Amino acid sequence: MFSRNQLFHLLWPLVIEQLLSVLVGMADVLMVAYVGEATVSGVSLVDSVNWLVIQVLFALTAGGTVVCAQFIGSRDYESASRSGGQLLFISTSVMLCIAAVFLLKGDSLLSVIFGQVDSDVMESAVKYMAFTSASFPFLAVYYSAISIFRASGNTKLSMLVALGMNILNIIGNAICIFGLHMGVVGVALPTLLARMAAAGYMAYHLQHFGKELRIRDFSQLKPDSEIIRKILSIGIPNSVESGLFNFGKILLQSLVSTLGTASIAAYAVASNLATYLYLPGNALGTGMITVAGQCHGAGKPEQAHYYARWMLYLNYAFLAAICLAMIVGRNFWVGCYNLSPHSAFLAEELIFSHSAAMIIWPVAFLLPYYFRAVGKAAFTMKVAVFAMAVFRVGLAYLFVVFLNKNVLWIWYAMFADWMFRVVVYGYRFFRDKAVIG
């Protein structure tokens, strides 16, 4: 169903878009680092909560992408357009509710999650959360729109909009931090404004420039129980998986916060650098939803399986180069963040171990995109929740709380989580191949 040329034009904008997203995150951390380690730590704490919300949103919109892609695969474009409207309605409604809770109870929420942290760290965190939570409804519109376009194979538009949004964000950060000396607000305010602009632009394109899918009027946003059920049958397990996964990461962030400011800063920087290692897999996974979803909708499961294997091999090719660069240059990369000597040493140890362990990551995290695209989201949810609870969180608390280990052992627990997923997902994937024939 897809030529190599079609796959290339589908995937390269996704890789660039992922890279832009990570670069902006890195730029934010680099800029705010000049305000002080307390501010870096406060932003890191809030970002771990915001990332939970964003990942739930992304998981929900991915469910809409699967449904739209399957309708496109079966050439039912009217149902695909209705599905896009329902996705926009669901995601925006959910994010409006979450934003209201965060704006009203954000300080209490941070205190409950992270407990007692330094007062200057908490002050930065509360300010940062107020602005970023206000951007959630705009993120819902943005992510829903790009999900709809991706379902039809148009990934170039979302890349260009991400480029514009990130340029606005970086320019705004530079002006607000270095020119106006606004501190942590100088990072948060441009993020809000850039997301508002991106949401408006994508909503306009969704009305006027969609091909297979277009939201022509507000009548398509009127709730349709049948399509909502289809979206939620994938989106809910996906969101539960992503939400609990990222909630586990918040628990780990809370555990890191008990190890002191140096460990918090090192963990934040290493986590930020590690996102570069995930770039190819996240981009390929997003593309796999479109490709495998359309193949499944067209009644060609053997092609869905073939393209999943092809993207898995491609992920390993990317990782070979990226991980080597990260290991060899880790001293330079960590040095960009202006950390204290102790924090820098911990960050280098973390990024070395993470880069070496990435050899098992693709099977553990790329294959679930295939399972979701072919309607097996509940399976990936069960595996992910078990792995997170038992290995990543359970072992981490065992190592740090009971065995008094340092921050590096939190990532050793994470690697155990990865290995469990490799065994389960790998077995199921090759069993599917035998069934398909």
Secondary structure, DSSP 8 states (H G I E B T S, - for coil): ---HHHHHHHHHHHHHHHHHHHHHHHHHHHHHHTT-HHHHHHHHHHHHHHHHHHHHHHHHHHHHHHHHHHHHHTT-HHHHHHHHHHHHHHHHHHHHHHHHHHHHHHHHHHHHHH-S--HHHHHHHHHHHHHHHHTHHHHHHHHHHHHHHHHTT--HHHHHHHHHHHHHHHHHHHIIIIIS--TTHHHHHHHHHHHHHHHHHHHHHHHHS-SS----SGGGGS--HHHHHHHHHHHHHHHHHHHHHHHHHHHHHHHHHTT-HHHHHHHHHHHHHHHHHHHHHHHHHHHHHHHHHHHHHTT-HHHHHHHHHHHHHHHHHHHHHHHHHHHHTHHHHHHTT---HHHHHHHHHHHHHHHHHGGGHHHHHTHHHHHHHTT-HHHHHHHHHHHIIIIIIIIHHIIIIIT---THHHHHHHHHHHHHHHHHHHHHHHHHHHHH-
